[in-house]
Amino acid sequence: MTMQMQHEVTQLTGQFSVEPLVDSILNVPQGLHVSFADLSYTVMVKGRGFGSMVPLKLLTKVSGHFQPGEMTALMGPSGCGKTTLLDVISGRKNAGKIEGEVLYGIDKARRSFLCRNTGYVEQFDTLVDNLTVQDMLAYTANMKLPHTKTKAEKMTAVERIIAKMNLEKCRSTVIGNPAKRGISGGQAKRVNIGVSIITDPLVLYLDEPTSGLDSFTSDEVISFVHKLSREGMTVCATIHSPTPYTFHLFERLLLLVSGRIVYFGANGDDAVSYFLNSGIMGVDAKAPERYQQAEWIVSFVTDAGNHGRSEELADAFQKSLEARDMMSSMTMMRTACSTAAVMPSGMLTVALLEADNPRAGKSTTVPAWYALGQMFWYRTRRNFMDPLFLSARIVDKFIAGGIIMSLFHGIGQSTNSGDRIQLSAAIFMWATQPALSAAGYIPTIMLERNLYQRELNDGLYYPITYMITKWLQELILAVPVTLLFCGTIYKALLMVGNFGIFWIAYLLTQFTAIGVAFTFAALCPTIDFANGAVPSFGGTLMFFVGFLVPLNNIPPWWIWYSYFDYLRYTYVAMMINENQSIQEPFTCTGQSFNSVLGFFGMENNEAVWWNLLAIFGWWWFWAGAAFACLAVINWSSR
Ligand SMILES: Nc1ncnc2c1ncn2[C@@H]1O[C@H](COP(=O)(O)OP(=O)(O)OP(=O)(O)O)[C@@H](O)[C@H]1O
């Protein structure tokens, strides 16, 4: 620190010795000071009585601060509230009651500000598994950097991340998933961090960045993060069992036990001497070797917590010199900033940081139309090239269509009553097929739940943008596929109705079935549940389309369900279309009817166009339900 700076700092902070603190702030412009005071977090959980809810306090009056250019380790026994604290500070909690104050610089931050200026690396990787590493980063750069930046600027950002995170070797490898091998766990973690830092956030949060990694890869990942903090970023990471090397890369340590803070201060030797000198350990307690410090500290607080001593530890810290130091540093920083003519770096106001951002206050960085284009280009285009994705949408029609053609070929023009019944059966099977195979559209939503939630939290798009992308993807594929199979069946069966009506009825039914699948995908807690629910629901609809029970024989107590049944309109439209030109009398079980339509109770039914309109209406109904469920229900509630 220069003499001039030293003088200014002394003027700002009085006679307290905060040199290391201010040093880091003045020297590193890219970070932001984060402080939190008396943070408590309470959720409602089930009580003993039926339906009763009781409050459960997960954090109690936690205070501390993270500084630019420093890494803070958030440690403590499993379940002590580390992730909860990180979520509260980073503004990612969407349930429960938060008390206390979190300041970014000297301001409370809105979600839109946090989306743009903080990065959050989740514990589990949330990447698009069929993109290559380079495409994943390019996709994120396009979605997170202002759309006014040029393509070259965005690609420079991608290249910078590839170089910084040492991803050169795997830049063209697909991310992969358990079924399709892709990049390694360590590489995936580095891509995840790369995705979070592509916008050069001021603050980076990491939840268990080393979980599931071997010690060498853990060291490597934390070294990368350390490099970022050396460049000025404010970094805070929850960490379970750090290697000695990793542990000592963290400058500061925040220890929690049962949601209470039991130590906040310098890491390593200082933390050890705090515990040895605070009077909470036995007199015969000995300092561990340096390489054992992390394990020693966590073992002690875990054991104390297990023996009901968390209150004692927390109270001891509240009375300690370290706690007083922490509070006075925080107060000084705030005072310094509110009186300084020029704000030190790291203490910029939110308003200043948002000043030249045309989308300030909006929860996404890029407009919806732009996000739609990027999602289509990177994700939908990839899906269209994926044989597994395509086959899930084609094979069902291939099998059902193949069986129908092999069983009923050439009967379309026959006026024989038996053949008309057979044709009605063929139409029934084809009209209801979309509902039975709709489960194939569930994974596209459910397997992406964590990714979707992470991208929403990161402000990449709005729920409606995501939903429209999903619809476009399915509609574009459904049009040629249904045209191909409807055309083949129509020709093979020698059908006589209007082909356009036959196809449109099937296409709209396919869209509606997709809407049903999307709704269940957003509504059901697990994929197994949804996979069971969608065909079961489709099965109930089959009873009331008019084939198994003629429409005029449906008992009054089921009539309502037959109107709700979108397949009924498909079947009626297809049947009228196919039979209205055939006026031969129809005989069945000794009874005579004017035509086959009379037998199925469809003689006086509404016109074809009305039924097509009804299916169209049901499509929009189910599309609306899917969107509402997706936007409202959050299965990864935090
Ligand atoms: N929404 C919630 N409702 C009820 N309990 C919750 C909720 N969120 C967290 N908890 C509970 O709060 C405690 C702290 O959870 P948290 O995930 O923060 O712990 P952690 O310290 O990160 O644990 P680990 O190290 O094992 O990941 C846990 O016992 C957890 O079950």
The ligand as an ORCA input file, in Angstrom:
! r2SCAN-3c Opt
* xyz 0 1
  N     -36.276    -26.215      3.613
  C     -35.910    -26.980      4.642
  N     -36.832    -27.539      5.447
  C     -36.469    -28.297      6.505
  N     -35.205    -28.557      6.846
  C     -34.242    -28.023      6.087
  C     -34.540    -27.215      4.938
  N     -33.380    -26.818      4.373
  C     -32.403    -27.378      5.134
  N     -32.920    -28.090      6.137
  C     -32.178    -28.790      7.200
  O     -31.266    -27.862      7.720
  C     -30.061    -28.490      8.073
  C     -28.913    -27.787      7.405
  O     -28.914    -28.084      6.017
  P     -27.697    -27.685      5.069
  O     -27.934    -28.300      3.759
  O     -27.534    -26.221      5.126
  O     -26.507    -28.386      5.848
  P     -24.980    -28.502      5.431
  O     -24.209    -28.020      6.585
  O     -24.731    -27.868      4.114
  O     -24.867    -30.078      5.320
  P     -23.890    -30.979      4.441
  O     -22.512    -30.624      4.856
  O     -24.233    -32.351      4.850
  O     -24.183    -30.674      3.006
  C     -30.194    -29.935      7.658
  O     -30.530    -30.693      8.809
  C     -31.328    -29.934      6.675
  O     -32.041    -31.141      6.723
*
